[in-house]
């Protein structure tokens, strides 16, 4: 009897350990080793590139200071150390590209150390022993807008291209790391020794434990909000984020402390490429934002820049947004006014690396050029290096500052036929905002534009002396705060598009060959997270990837319909059926753009 009882207890213990291991881990892909990293020539120096990767925008994305990030261990139920959260190899599996060294650890591309880390109440987060301020840690736009593809052991970095990160997996890893630090034996002691030193007093260690519990509570509140909208959400996975809805959640729910304003992640989008974008008249997939300052400051608020919307005694709309950094970053990407003689002088689109990828078939590309002129050029314009591109009537007249912008045409979703969720959900979303903030509209987009404008103006007014009107206009990009919520998606030039898989605004088509094929021939399910490039079809490989994201195109928000070449008479057909040979020719030509 005792033996049976002992066996039963053993089975229960083993089962409990197995269950704990399963739920207290983050399932991530394993990737083959990379022999070398290559940066393509895109008109940036290495100094400019590294500044872009790590310039502080004032964001506090993860709710923990930098010092915790480098001290925490990876989630595990094992009592001994299994590796740091900040280790290169672990961050790489989450899609983050290794970057600058800091304290012997690599700070990934798109991570920035900021100033003193504030708590939610505005007080500075101190080290319990030294009483010195902890340092803020947050994402920059480089985290989502730096691409990577690999080919036969070489990793190619594409500045301004779409990232393959999984931001939600990383937040999950942080939460589980905090949880296991709190409960798994010996992990807190090691964490405390790294932060406080082995000579820290019991009182100092107790104060750190209190901070850990507070951080865990913030994580629980975030998880509760996500759970409350789970029925409206779909998984984003690698390389995608419901960016506008999440920005809205940060501002109107978390910063306003209003859970009712929290919306589901119903319309994930593929991170867009950003070269040339400063010269478009409107940005975002649904052409929602006109002014670069509102776009960039809104992005900073969306990834955790602190802003006070609830306590008048601390100054409403006071924030941690680094406005000067945003201006410098916009200028670095934009360069000077594009022209036929100079082309685009800021961040340039990448050219097909013929020393890494297979060479382009010139004869086939020449046939593709004719097909491009016939079927694509009407919307996507002639190649950006051509005279015809700069003579296009879509270049608008100069504004008061002598700047000309390219009109990127919004195409009605009923015509283009691609998944409507991103456009529809922004158009429909409303928010509740207290009257004392002076926000005129309850429409999500318009209200967000008003809030961000007030945040930026508060920064301008707070300078000593206040920022002059002429400087404000220049820093705002000489453009008004235009916000719209069209039921449409914009088209843009296709230079460098070969380096930006997957395709369509929601990433629902894995490669260009599939995009040129009828919807019935596009894969209904495929895996995101693979990095190996497929130069024949121009996209990432899509085969099964353990720990990757299985993309199901049957779900609203994930649909792969529209932008279709077919002889069918239906919504979303934009051209006639292309033969397989014609598709191959077009693919080959697109490699040259």
C-alpha positions in Angstrom: 0.0 0.0 0.0 2.8 2.4 0.9 4.6 1.6 -2.3 1.4 2.4 -4.3 1.0 5.6 -2.4 4.6 6.6 -3.0 4.2 5.8 -6.7 1.1 7.9 -6.9 2.8 10.8 -5.2 5.7 10.5 -7.6 3.4 10.5 -10.6 1.6 13.5 -9.3 4.8 15.4 -8.7 6.2 14.5 -12.1 2.9 15.5 -13.7 2.9 18.8 -11.8 6.5 19.5 -12.9 5.6 18.7 -16.5 2.6 20.9 -16.4 4.6 23.8 -14.8 7.4 23.3 -17.5 4.8 23.5 -20.2 3.0 26.6 -19.0 6.1 28.4 -17.7 8.0 28.4 -21.0 7.9 30.3 -24.2 7.8 28.1 -27.3 10.2 29.5 -29.8 11.8 28.4 -33.1 15.3 27.0 -33.4 17.2 28.6 -36.3 20.3 27.3 -38.1 23.5 29.2 -37.4 24.5 32.2 -39.4 28.0 32.5 -40.8 28.0 36.3 -41.4 25.8 39.4 -41.3 25.6 41.7 -44.3 24.2 45.2 -44.4 23.0 46.4 -47.8 24.0 49.8 -49.2 21.1 52.1 -48.4 22.7 55.5 -48.2 23.4 55.4 -44.5 26.7 55.4 -42.7 27.3 52.9 -40.0 27.1 55.7 -37.4 23.7 56.8 -38.8 22.5 53.3 -38.8 23.5 52.6 -35.2 22.0 55.8 -34.0 18.7 54.9 -35.7 18.8 51.5 -34.0 19.2 52.8 -30.5 18.1 56.4 -30.3 15.9 57.0 -27.3 12.3 58.1 -28.2 11.2 58.2 -24.6 9.5 54.8 -24.7 9.0 52.4 -21.7 7.6 49.5 -23.5 8.0 46.6 -21.2 7.3 48.0 -17.7 10.7 47.1 -16.4 13.9 49.1 -16.3 17.0 48.3 -18.3 18.8 47.0 -15.2 16.1 44.4 -14.7 16.2 43.4 -18.4 19.9 42.5 -18.2 19.5 40.8 -14.7 16.4 38.7 -15.3 16.8 35.1 -16.3 14.9 33.3 -19.1 11.6 31.7 -17.9 12.2 28.2 -16.4 11.1 26.1 -13.5 14.7 24.9 -12.9 16.3 26.5 -9.9 19.7 26.9 -11.5 20.4 29.5 -14.1 19.5 28.6 -17.7 20.5 31.9 -19.4 19.7 35.6 -19.2 16.6 37.1 -20.8 18.9 39.6 -22.6 21.1 36.9 -24.1 21.7 37.3 -27.8 20.6 33.8 -28.7 17.3 34.0 -26.8 16.4 37.5 -28.2 17.3 36.2 -31.7 14.7 33.5 -31.4 12.1 36.2 -30.7 13.1 37.8 -34.0 15.3 40.6 -32.6 18.5 41.4 -34.4 21.7 41.6 -32.3 22.9 45.1 -31.9 25.3 47.2 -29.8 27.1 45.8 -26.8 26.1 47.1 -23.4 27.6 45.7 -20.2 28.8 42.6 -22.1 25.2 41.9 -23.4 23.9 42.8 -26.8 21.1 45.4 -26.8 19.0 44.3 -29.8 18.3 46.5 -32.7 15.3 48.8 -31.8 16.0 48.8 -28.1 17.0 52.1 -26.4 18.1 53.0 -22.9 16.5 56.2 -21.8 16.5 58.5 -18.8 15.3 57.8 -15.3 12.5 55.2 -15.2 9.2 56.6 -13.8 6.5 54.6 -12.1 2.8 55.0 -13.1 2.4 57.7 -10.5 5.3 59.7 -12.0 7.8 58.9 -9.2 11.2 57.7 -10.2 11.9 53.9 -9.9 14.9 53.6 -7.5 17.5 51.0 -6.9 16.6 49.9 -3.3 20.2 49.9 -2.2 21.9 52.8 -4.0 18.7 54.9 -4.2 19.8 55.9 -7.7 17.2 56.0 -10.5 16.7 52.9 -12.6 17.0 53.5 -16.4 14.1 53.4 -18.8 14.1 50.7 -21.6 11.8 50.8 -24.6 11.5 50.1 -28.3 12.3 52.5 -31.1 10.8 52.4 -34.6 13.8 50.4 -35.7 12.4 47.4 -33.7 9.6 47.0 -36.2 11.2 48.6 -39.3 14.5 46.7 -39.7 14.2 43.6 -41.8 16.3 40.5 -42.0 16.4 37.5 -44.4 18.9 34.7 -44.5 20.2 32.8 -47.5 22.6 29.8 -47.2 24.2 31.0 -44.0 24.3 34.7 -44.7 21.9 37.1 -42.9 21.0 40.2 -44.9 19.9 43.2 -42.9 17.4 45.6 -44.6 17.2 49.0 -42.9 13.7 50.3 -43.0 12.3 46.9 -44.0 9.7 44.9 -42.1 10.9 43.1 -39.0 10.2 39.5 -38.2 9.9 40.1 -34.4 7.2 38.6 -32.2 6.5 41.4 -29.7 3.8 39.5 -27.9 6.0 36.5 -27.3 8.6 38.8 -25.8 6.1 40.3 -23.4 5.0 36.8 -22.5 8.7 35.9 -21.8 9.0 39.0 -19.5 5.9 38.1 -17.6 7.0 34.4 -17.1 10.5 35.6 -16.2 9.1 37.8 -13.4 6.8 35.0 -12.2 9.6 32.4 -12.0 11.9 34.9 -10.4 9.3 35.4 -7.7 8.5 31.7 -7.0 11.2 29.4 -8.2 13.9 28.7 -5.5 17.2 30.6 -5.8 16.2 32.7 -8.8 15.2 35.8 -6.7 18.5 35.5 -4.7 20.5 35.6 -8.0 18.4 38.5 -9.3 18.9 40.5 -6.1 22.6 39.9 -6.1 23.0 41.2 -9.6 20.9 44.4 -8.9 21.9 45.1 -5.3 25.1 43.2 -4.7 25.7 40.3 -2.4 26.1 42.6 0.6 22.6 44.0 0.4 20.6 44.1 3.6 17.5 42.1 4.2 15.5 45.4 4.1 16.9 46.2 0.7 16.1 42.8 -0.6 12.6 43.1 0.8 12.2 46.4 -1.0 13.3 44.8 -4.3 10.8 41.9 -3.7 8.1 44.6 -3.3 9.1 46.1 -6.6 8.9 42.7 -8.2 5.4 42.1 -6.8 4.3 45.5 -8.2 5.7 44.7 -11.6 3.9 41.4 -11.5 0.7 43.2 -10.7 1.1 45.4 -13.8 1.6 42.3 -15.8 -1.6 40.8 -14.4 -3.6 43.9 -15.3 -2.3 43.8 -18.8 -3.2 40.1 -19.1 -6.7 40.8 -17.8 -7.2 43.5 -20.4 -6.1 41.1 -23.2 -8.4 38.4 -21.8 -11.4 40.8 -21.7 -11.1 41.3 -25.5 -9.9 37.8 -26.5 -13.1 37.1 -28.4 -12.4 40.0 -30.7 -8.7 39.3 -31.2 -6.7 37.1 -33.5 -3.1 36.1 -33.0 -0.6 38.4 -34.6 2.5 36.2 -34.7 5.9 36.9 -36.3 6.2 40.1 -38.3 2.8 41.5 -37.6 1.1 43.8 -35.1 -2.3 45.5 -34.8 -0.4 48.7 -34.5 -3.2 51.3 -34.5 -5.5 49.4 -32.1 -2.6 48.8 -29.7 -1.6 52.5 -29.8 -5.2 53.3 -29.0 -5.2 50.9 -26.2 -2.1 52.4 -24.7 -3.4 56.0 -24.9 -7.2 55.6 -24.2 -7.2 52.6 -21.9 -3.9 52.3 -20.0 -2.9 56.0 -19.9 -6.5 57.0 -19.2 -7.0 54.1 -16.7 -10.2 53.2 -18.6 -10.6 49.4 -19.3 -13.7 50.1 -21.3 -11.6 51.7 -24.0 -9.5 48.6 -24.6 -10.1 47.0 -28.0 -9.2 43.6 -29.4 -6.3 43.1 -31.8 -8.7 42.4 -34.7 -6.7 43.7 -37.6 -2.9 42.9 -37.5 -0.8 44.4 -40.2 2.5 43.5 -41.6 5.2 46.0 -40.6 5.5 48.3 -43.6 8.7 49.4 -45.2 9.5 53.1 -44.4 11.9 54.2 -47.2 10.4 57.1 -49.2 7.4 57.2 -46.8 8.2 60.7 -45.5 7.5 62.0 -49.0 4.0 60.4 -49.3 1.0 62.7 -48.7 -0.6 60.2 -46.3 0.8 57.2 -44.4 -0.5 54.1 -42.7 -2.1 51.3 -44.8 -5.5 53.1 -44.9 -3.9 56.5 -45.5 -4.9 57.7 -42.0 -2.2 60.2 -41.0 -0.8 63.2 -42.8 1.6 64.9 -40.3 4.9 63.1 -39.6 5.1 64.5 -36.0 1.7 63.1 -35.1 2.6 59.8 -36.7 5.9 59.5 -34.9 4.8 60.8 -31.5 1.8 58.6 -31.7 4.0 55.6 -32.3 6.2 56.6 -29.2 3.0 56.8 -27.0 1.9 53.5 -28.4 5.0 51.7 -27.3 5.0 53.1 -23.8 6.2 56.7 -23.7 4.8 58.0 -20.4 2.0 60.6 -20.7 -0.1 62.1 -18.0 -3.8 62.2 -18.9 -5.4 61.8 -15.5 -3.6 64.1 -12.9 -4.0 67.9 -13.5 -1.6 68.6 -10.7 1.3 67.1 -12.7 0.4 68.9 -15.9 -2.0 67.2 -18.4 -0.4 65.9 -21.6 3.1 66.1 -20.1 5.0 63.2 -21.5 8.4 61.5 -21.9 8.2 61.7 -25.7 11.6 62.8 -27.1 10.4 65.2 -29.7 13.9 66.3 -30.9 14.8 62.7 -31.5 11.7 62.1 -33.6 12.5 65.1 -35.7 16.1 63.9 -36.3 14.9 60.4 -37.1 12.4 61.7 -39.6 15.1 63.8 -41.3 17.5 60.9 -41.5 14.9 58.7 -43.2 13.5 61.5 -45.5 16.7 63.2 -46.7 16.2 66.2 -49.0 13.4 66.9 -51.5 13.4 64.0 -54.1 14.1 65.0 -57.7 14.9 63.4 -61.0 18.5 64.4 -60.7 19.1 63.2 -57.1 16.4 60.6 -56.6 15.6 59.9 -53.0 18.4 61.0 -50.8 17.5 59.7 -47.3 17.1 56.0 -46.6 17.2 54.3 -50.0 15.5 51.1 -50.9 17.7 48.1 -51.1 18.9 46.6 -54.4 18.9 42.9 -55.1 22.3 41.6 -53.7 23.6 39.7 -56.7 26.7 38.6 -54.7 24.5 36.8 -52.2 21.2 35.9 -54.0 21.1 34.2 -57.4 21.5 36.6 -60.3 18.5 38.1 -62.0 17.6 36.7 -65.4 17.9 39.8 -67.6 15.9 38.5 -70.6 13.1 37.3 -68.4 13.1 40.6 -66.5 12.8 42.5 -69.8 9.6 40.6 -70.5 8.4 41.4 -67.0 9.0 45.1 -67.6 6.5 45.1 -70.4 4.0 43.3 -68.1 4.6 45.7 -65.3 3.9 48.7 -67.6 0.7 47.0 -68.7 -0.7 45.7 -65.4 1.0 47.4 -62.5 2.3 50.9 -63.4 -1.2 52.5 -63.4 -1.4 52.2 -59.6 2.1 51.7 -58.4 3.7 54.2 -60.8 6.8 53.8 -63.0 10.0 52.7 -61.4 11.4 55.4 -59.0 14.6 55.7 -61.0 12.8 56.7 -64.2 12.1 60.1 -65.6 8.4 59.2 -65.9 8.2 58.7 -62.1 9.2 62.2 -61.3 7.0 63.6 -64.1 4.0 61.9 -62.7 0.9 64.0 -62.1 0.7 62.4 -58.6 3.5 64.8 -57.4 1.5 67.5 -55.7 2.3 71.3 -56.1 4.9 72.7 -53.6 3.6 73.7 -50.2 4.6 76.9 -48.4 8.0 75.5 -47.6 8.6 74.5 -51.2 8.2 70.8 -50.5 6.4 68.5 -52.9 4.8 65.3 -51.8 3.7 62.2 -53.7 -0.1 61.5 -53.7 -0.5 57.8 -52.9 -3.9 56.9 -54.1 -6.3 55.2 -51.7 -8.1 52.3 -53.4 -11.6 51.5 -52.1 -11.6 48.1 -50.2 -14.5 46.9 -52.4 -12.4 47.4 -55.5 -9.1 46.0 -54.2 -10.8 43.2 -52.3 -8.2 42.7 -49.6 -9.1 42.0 -46.0 -11.2 44.9 -44.8 -10.6 44.6 -41.1 -7.9 47.2 -40.6 -9.8 50.0 -42.5 -13.2 49.0 -41.1 -12.2 48.7 -37.5 -10.4 52.0 -37.4 -13.4 53.7 -39.0 -15.8 52.1 -36.5 -13.9 52.4 -33.2 -15.0 55.0 -30.7 -13.4 56.0 -27.4 -14.6 57.6 -24.2 -12.5 60.6 -23.1 -13.1 62.8 -20.1 -14.3 66.4 -20.8 -11.4 68.1 -19.0 -9.0 66.9 -21.7 -10.8 69.0 -24.3 -11.0 66.3 -27.0 -13.7 67.2 -29.5 -14.3 63.8 -31.1 -15.0 60.4 -29.8 -14.0 58.8 -33.1 -10.8 56.9 -32.4 -8.6 58.3 -35.1 -9.6 61.9 -34.7 -9.4 61.7 -30.9 -5.9 60.1 -31.1 -4.8 62.9 -33.5 -6.0 65.5 -31.0 -4.3 63.9 -28.0 -1.0 63.5 -29.8 -1.1 67.1 -31.0 -1.7 68.3 -27.4 1.2 66.1 -26.2 3.5 67.7 -28.7 2.3 71.2 -28.1 2.8 70.7 -24.4 6.4 69.8 -25.1 6.8 72.9 -27.4 5.3 75.1 -24.7 7.5 73.7 -22.0 10.8 74.6 -23.6 12.7 77.6 -22.3 11.9 79.7 -24.1 8.8 78.1 -25.7 9.5 76.7 -29.2 8.9 79.5 -31.8 5.9 79.1 -34.2 8.2 78.8 -37.2 10.2 76.0 -35.6 7.1 74.2 -34.6 5.9 74.3 -38.2 9.2 72.9 -39.4 9.4 70.2 -36.7 5.8 69.2 -37.6 7.0 68.6 -41.2 5.3 71.8 -42.5 2.1 69.8 -42.6 -1.2 70.0 -40.8 -2.6 67.4 -38.4 -4.7 65.6 -40.9 -6.5 62.4 -39.8 -8.9 60.3 -41.8 -10.4 56.8 -41.6 -11.0 55.8 -45.2 -12.5 52.4 -46.2 -9.5 52.1 -48.5 -5.9 51.1 -48.7 -3.2 53.2 -50.4 -0.9 52.1 -53.2 2.8 53.0 -53.2 5.9 52.6 -55.5 7.3 49.1 -55.5 11.1 49.9 -55.2 12.6 47.4 -52.8 9.4 45.4 -52.4 11.4 42.2 -53.1 12.9 42.6 -49.6 9.6 43.0 -47.7 7.8 39.7 -47.5 5.1 38.6 -46.7 2.7 40.6 -48.8 -0.6 42.5 -48.7 -1.2 44.8 -45.8 -1.9 41.9 -43.4 1.0 39.7 -44.5 -1.5 37.0 -45.8 0.4 36.1 -49.0 3.9 34.7 -48.4 5.6 35.6 -51.7 5.3 37.6 -54.8 4.6 34.7 -57.1 1.6 33.7 -55.0 0.4 37.4 -55.0 0.4 37.3 -58.8 -1.6 34.1 -58.8 -5.4 33.6 -58.4 -6.6 33.4 -54.8 -7.4 29.7 -55.2 -3.7 29.0 -55.8 -2.5 31.0 -52.8 -1.7 29.0 -49.7 -4.6 28.9 -47.3 -2.2 28.2 -44.4 1.5 28.7 -44.0 4.1 29.4 -41.3 5.5 32.8 -40.4 8.8 33.0 -38.6 11.0 31.3 -41.2 13.9 33.6 -42.2 15.3 31.6 -45.1 14.7 33.5 -48.3 13.1 31.9 -51.4 14.7 33.8 -54.3 12.6 32.1 -57.0 9.2 33.1 -55.6 10.5 36.1 -53.6 9.5 35.6 -50.1 10.3 33.6 -47.0 10.0 29.8 -46.9 6.7 28.8 -45.5 7.2 25.2 -44.5 6.3 24.0 -41.0 8.3 25.7 -38.3 8.2 24.4 -34.7 7.6 27.4 -32.5 6.6 29.5 -35.5 3.1 31.0 -36.2 0.7 29.1 -38.4 -1.1 31.7 -40.5 -4.8 30.8 -41.1 -6.2 32.9 -44.0 -9.8 31.8 -43.3 -10.0 34.2 -40.3 -11.2 37.8 -40.6 -8.1 40.0 -40.4 -6.1 37.2 -42.0 -7.8 36.9 -45.4 -5.7 36.5 -48.5 -8.2 37.7 -51.0 -8.0 40.6 -53.4 -5.3 42.2 -55.5 -6.1 39.3 -57.8 -5.2 38.6 -61.4 -8.0 36.3 -62.7 -10.6 36.0 -65.4 -13.3 35.8 -62.8 -15.7 38.7 -62.5 -15.7 39.4 -58.8 -14.6 41.9 -56.2 -10.9 42.2 -55.9 -9.9 41.2 -59.4 -7.6 44.0 -60.7 -6.3 42.3 -63.9 -6.5 39.3 -66.2 -5.2 35.9 -65.4 -1.5 35.7 -65.8 0.1 32.5 -67.1 2.8 30.9 -65.0 5.4 32.2 -67.4 4.1 35.7 -67.2 4.1 35.5 -63.4 7.7 34.4 -63.5 8.7 37.3 -65.8 7.0 39.8 -63.5 8.7 38.3 -60.4 12.0 38.6 -62.2 11.4 42.2 -63.1 10.2 43.2 -59.6 13.7 42.0 -58.3 15.2 44.9 -60.3 13.0 47.6 -58.7 
